[in-house]
Amino acid sequence: DIQMTQSPSSLSASVGDRVTITCRTSQSIPYNLNWYQQKGGKAPKLLISSVSTLQGGVPSRFSGSGSGTDFTLTISRLQPEDFATYYCQQSYGPPYTFGQGTKLE
Amino acid sequence: QVQLVESGGGVVQPGRSLRLSCATSGFPFSQYTLHWVRQAPGKGLEWLALISFDGTNKKYAESVKGRFTISRDTSESTLYLQLNSLRPDDTALYYCVREEHTLYAFDSWGQGALVTVSS
């Protein structure tokens, strides 16, 4: 099984900050790395698929990058609505494991 | 629009069973792989199971293998999860999720069904 290591687990930031969340996988995955945002008890929302493909309606301040085993989610200029928990996920093969989550506060 | 609506959650004693349903609409049900993902209170996301678009391929997380069974009914556009031999650590919000096969990602989620396992 592919293990996911996401860091940090929590992050204190302010509006306007640039924020980076990292995700490391236990083995190389070509491009099957996704990022989700979860707010206040609601279902997760897909932000970025395949490492760097922004989903429709997602602001361009969000970006994803990386390759092999190391991936990052960057929010270039934090907005009030971005305070949430973020999860990475590998979809290379089942089990489709998630990272432990990063709570942005 | 795409909708996934879970039902069947509730409070159940350890060792008992429960069946979750996920009624879907707004997309061609028979063309999509579907998953169950759960989230224990205050915890992260845990992938549980998938069923292929035609129901022929099923995969499970080790934590539920042999206890949970995923199935689908194309005539009803409904996904199911049979939960047997429930344990207190199965207490969680259970999400029904659609996989967008062109993205290899989970693009649509239900609102979740809460399962509480307690005596």
Boltz contact constraints between the chains, C-beta under 6 A:
constraints:
  - contact:
      token1: [A, 32]
      token2: [B, 104]
      max_distance: 6.0
  - contact:
      token1: [A, 34]
      token2: [B, 105]
      max_distance: 6.0
  - contact:
      token1: [A, 43]
      token2: [B, 109]
      max_distance: 6.0
  - contact:
      token1: [A, 44]
      token2: [B, 109]
      max_distance: 6.0
  - contact:
      token1: [A, 46]
      token2: [B, 105]
      max_distance: 6.0
  - contact:
      token1: [A, 46]
      token2: [B, 107]
      max_distance: 6.0
  - contact:
      token1: [A, 49]
      token2: [B, 103]
      max_distance: 6.0
  - contact:
      token1: [A, 49]
      token2: [B, 105]
      max_distance: 6.0
  - contact:
      token1: [A, 87]
      token2: [B, 45]
      max_distance: 6.0
  - contact:
      token1: [A, 91]
      token2: [B, 104]
      max_distance: 6.0
  - contact:
      token1: [A, 91]
      token2: [B, 105]
      max_distance: 6.0
  - contact:
      token1: [A, 94]
      token2: [B, 59]
      max_distance: 6.0
  - contact:
      token1: [A, 95]
      token2: [B, 47]
      max_distance: 6.0
  - contact:
      token1: [A, 95]
      token2: [B, 61]
      max_distance: 6.0
  - contact:
      token1: [A, 96]
      token2: [B, 47]
      max_distance: 6.0
  - contact:
      token1: [A, 98]
      token2: [B, 45]
      max_distance: 6.0
  - contact:
      token1: [A, 100]
      token2: [B, 44]
      max_distance: 6.0
  - contact:
      token1: [A, 101]
      token2: [B, 44]
      max_distance: 6.0
